[in-house]
């Protein structure tokens, strides 16, 4: 790539799903390839791992400034709010909003409820045990990222509020965009 197109700098974004399903918490880079992946993420995780493994030899062989970073679950305005393909936070925003609009007192979420997630809610949660749980816990060790000078700018509450505010303003578009995103 570098020698064909002159690319000298690349930031490859991986995903926290690349770490083993039962990784020690908080997950650090040393956990990579240390166990079985979460089955529901495995094909995506393998593709992300392949990208990471490609950056390393390019850096070593060609001296390219190619680095990999594994962000935690990203969310925010313009996210995918589709109920069958979105990640946990946008799915919960949509489900709780729909329940509020419909006057329902319960919200059904995927899994058994045993994986650790740090969210608060208004309604009663019903767990759909027929759906997968995903990884039991996903807490990333970001100490290496901090040594490079990066720090998050938004607290979780502020980030969720801005995402929900965007969802309220773009409710109709968010539903349609989510469906068209699935066609890609």
Buried (B, 14 or more C-beta within 10 A) or exposed (E): EBEEEEBEEBEBEBBBBBBBBBBBBEBBEEBBEEEEBBEBBEEBBEEBBEBBEBBEEBBEEEEBEBBBBBEEBEBEEEBBBBEEEBBBBBBBBBBBBBBEEEEBEEBEBBBEEEBEBEEEEEEEBEBEEEBBBBBEBBBBBBEEBEEEEEEEEEEEEEBBEBBBEBBEEBBEEBBEBBEEBEEE
